[in-house]
Amino acid sequence: MTRTGVDRERLRDELDKLGLRPGFVVLVHASLRRLRPDAGGPATVLAALRDVLGRRGTVVVPTQTTWNSTTSPAFRAATLGMTEAGLAAYLADLPAFDRLTSPATAMGVLAEFVRIQGDAVRSGHPQTSFAAVGPLAPELMARHHLDSLLGDGSPLAALYRAGAFALHLGPGYDKATAFHLGESRSSRHRRGYQCKIAAPGGAEWISFEDVAYDDSDFTRLGARFEERSGIVERATIGSADAVLYPVRAAADFAQEWVRSQR
C-alpha cells in the first residue's frame, strides 16, 4: 500500500465509520483514481464493501452505455464534424448493446468490475443499465422499461422502495443518479432517444421517448440537499471525499427542486 492509498481492512473500517451497515442496499459511485485503493484495485473496494454489508447486503452500480445512442452527448461529441459518409460508417460499426457482454466503459473501473462478477445481475436498458451483486440483485434489476431510463420503471425506483443508500467515493453530486428519479417525477420536458441493440439475426435501432434528463444543476441541488436535510454522512476515505445518504430522501428532495427551481 502506498502512503496515501487504502487497503481492504482500512477501507472496511472507514466505510463502517461512515455509516454502512450489514444488510444495506448501496448504490455506489466511485472514482478509484481519487480513492487510491491498494494493488487490488476494484477487487479491494468490492471486497471491502461486501465485508461491511455482509451476506444480506447488496451492491449496485450504474453500468450505462451512452456510446450506443445517437441522442447522447457522448455520441454527439464523437461524431462532431463527420461527413455524411463518415457518420454512416460510424453507425454501421457501432456495437449494439448486449445485456450480457456490453462493457460499461464510461462508468469507471469499479462499475465494470461489478458487472463482470459471476453473480452479477444487470438490468436490460440499452442506455442506462445498472448491475448488482447480492441477494436482492435479481429483484432490484428485474424491471427496466425502455421509456424509463432513470424513472419509476427503472431500478432506481426499486432502490427507492428498498430503502437503499447512495455512496459516493470520490465523485460529487453531479454524479448523483438518485436525483434523476426525482427529476423524472417532476420534469415536464420530454425528448426522443435512439439506441442500437442486439437482436436475433443481427442488430436493430429502436426509438422511444422519455424525460429530457439534465444534471447541469445537480452540484447546486446536492449542496442544498446536504444543507437542508442534515442526513448526509461525510468523511474522507483513502484520498477521496465520501458521502452516504438515503436514495429515498435524495429523490424526494430532487422532485421538489425540479418542480420549484426549473
N, C-alpha and C positions, 0 to 999 in steps of 0.2 A: 504494500500500500504506500502511495506517495504521502507526503506530509499533509497535503490538503485533500487527499482522497478519503473515501469512506468504505470500510469493509462491511461484510454481511452482518456481523454482530453489532457493530456500531450503528449501522443503518436501521437494524431491527429495534435497537434501544431508542433511537431518536424518533422513529415512527410511533413507537409506543408512547413516548413523552408528548408527541404532537396530538395524540388522541385516538389513534387507530386501536380497535379492539377486536378480539376474536368474534367471528361471525359477521363482521361488517361486509357490506357490498360496496366496493370502491371503484369509482371511475377515475382512472389515473391519466394525468397529462404530465409527461416527464421529458426533461432535457438532460441527457446523460453528460453532455458537454459541460453543463453547469453543475450537475450533481457530483461528477467525478467519482464514480464507483471504482473499486479496485480492478484488477486484471480480468475478473469475471464479467465485467460489463453488465449487459442487461440480465444475464443469468443471476448475478448477485442481487440486483434490485428485485427481480421477481421472487427469488428465494426468500429475501428478507420480508417482502410483503406477505408471502404465504406463511412465513413463520409467525408473523404477528396476527394474521387473520385466522389461522388455524384451518382445520378441515372443513369447517362450516362457512368460511369466508369465500368471497368471490371477487376476482379482479377483472375489471372491464377496461378496455382501451378503445379509442377511435381508430379505425383502420380504413379511413377514407381513401378514395381513388379518383381524385378530381381530374387526373390526366386523361380519363376516357370520356370526358364530357365536353362537347363543343360549346357549352354555355358557361364553363368555369373560367375564373381569372387565370388559372394555370394554363389552360388551353389557349386563351387569347394571347397570353404572353409568348407562348411557344410558337404561335403561328403568325405573329405580328410581321407584316411586310411580305408575307409569302405571295407568290404569284398564284393564279388560279390553278395552274398545273401542279405547282408545288404543294398547295393545300390539298388537292385531290390525292396526290401520292401519300401525303402525311396521313390523311384519313384512312386510306386503304391499308396502311401499315400499322395503324393504331391498334394496340392489343385490346381485345374485348374483355370485359370484366367476367371473371370466373370466381365464384364464391370460394372455391377450394384452393385456387392457386394464385390469384392476382395479389401481388405484393402491395403493402401499404407504404409506398416509398416516401411519401411526404409527411408521415406521422411520427417519425423518429424510430430509433432502433429498438426501444422497449416495446412499442406497439407492434412492430414487425416480429419481434421475438415471441410475444404472447400469441400472435396469430398462428405461428408455426408449431406451437406446442401440440403434442399428440392428443391432449384432452380439450383443446380449444374448440369453441363453437362460435361461428361467425354469422352475423345477420346477412341477409341477401341483397341489400340495396346496392346498385351498381355505382353509386357515388359516395354515399355516406354510411358505409357499413361500420359495425362495431364487432369486436371479438371479446370473448370472456373465457376464463378458466375458473372452475369451482363448481360446487353443487347446484347453484342457481343458473349456471350458464345456459343450459337448454331453454329454460323458461324465459330468461331475460332476452335472449336472441331470437325467440320464435317468431316474432311479429315485426315486420319492417315493410310497410306498404310503399309502393313506388312513389306515390304522390304525398309522402310524408317523410321527407328527408330527415328532419330533426324534430318532428311534431308528435302528436298523440298516437300516430300509427307506427312509431319507431321505438327502439329500445330505450330511448330517453324516458318515455312515458312509463315503461316497465321499471326503470330505475327509480323514478319518482314514486311509484306505488310501493316499491320495496324498501323505501326509506334509506336509499343509498347515500353515500357521501362522495364528494369530489375532492380529489387530492392533486395539488399542483406541486411538482418537484422541479422548480425552475421556471416554467412558463408563467406568464402573467394572466390577468383576467381577459386579455384579448383572445385567449385560447379556451375560455370557459364555455364548453359545449352546453352545459346545463342552461345557460342563459337563452340558448336558441329555442328550448322548449317553451319558455315563457313568451319569447318573441313570436313563435308560431301561433300562440293562442290569442295574441292581440293584433298582430300586423294585418292590415287590410290590403297590402301590396302583394300581388302575385305575379309570377313570371313563368315562362316556358323553360323546360330543361330537355336536354337530349343526351343520351348515353349510348355507348356501344356495348352490347352484352353477348356472351357466348350462348349459342343456341344449337340444337341438333342440326347437323349438316353444315355448320358454319357460324357466322356472326350476323347480328342484325342491330339496326339502330332503332331505339324506342324514344318516344317523346311523351312528356307529361307536364303537368302544371303543379306548382306548389308555392308556398310563401317565398317572397324575394328576401332571402336571409341577408342580414347586414351586421357585421361585427365591428363596424368602424367606431362605435361609441362604447364598446364593452369595457375598455380600460376605465373610463369615467363611471360607467354603470357599476363596475366591480368595486371601485373605491367607495362609492356611495353605499352600496350594499354592505360592505365591511363596516363602514362607519355607523350606519343606522341599525343594522341587525345585532351587532355585538356578539355574534355567534361564530365568527371566523377564528379558527385557531391558526396561529402563525409561528414559525420557527425557522432556524437555519439548519438544513440537513446537508452534510457534506459541505459543498461550496454553494449550495442552492438555497434560494428563498423558497420556503414551502408554506402552503396554506391548506387547510382542511375545512370543509363546510358542507352542510346538507344540500343535496340536489333539490329537494322539495322547496326549501326556503329560497334558494337562488332562482329557481324557475318562477316561483310566485312573485318575487321581487322584480324580476325582468319583465314579467307580464304587465305589471302595473307601470313600470318605467316606460315601456314601449307605448302604452296607452296614453301616458301623460306627457312624455318628453319628445316624442317624434311627431 
